[in-house]
Amino acid sequence: MSTLFTKIIRGEVPAYKVAEDSQFLAFLDIRPNAKGHTLCIPKKEVNKIWDMEAEAYQELMRFSRKVALALERSVKCKRVGMAIVGLEVPHVHIHLIPLNDMSGMDFSNHVKMEEDEFTALAKKIHNNMAL
């Protein structure tokens, strides 16, 4: 059975995409810890990050770094934090979260965003990927 993320990759479920290449996809988390909270995923469905092939893991980190740098240029924050939890969806995903304090890493807190905010922010991050 396909994961939610595989359905996003296939276009069966909508997402606020910020970056994509042949192997990876980045999109805004719809239950963000902070505005700009982004998920980076491999297009190949793998349950646990440590089950990824070493080269694919390294490429995912490179892709995530590019997205994090674009995120820093797009959202005012002290830094972009990274978390790999993997319990919510059985598909490898890296959380990139704009942080101003440690409470941004508390996954029980979520900020409310409207659809137009998601759309505008996804476009802004996407546009900052080229820099």
Secondary structure, 3 states (H helix, E strand, C coil): CCCHHHHHHHCCCCCCEEEECCCEEEEECCCCCCCCCEEEEECCCCCCHHHCCHHHHHHHHHHHHHHHHHHHHHCCCCEEEEECCCCCCCCCCEEEEEECCHHHHCCCCCCCCCHHHHHHHHHHHHHHHCC
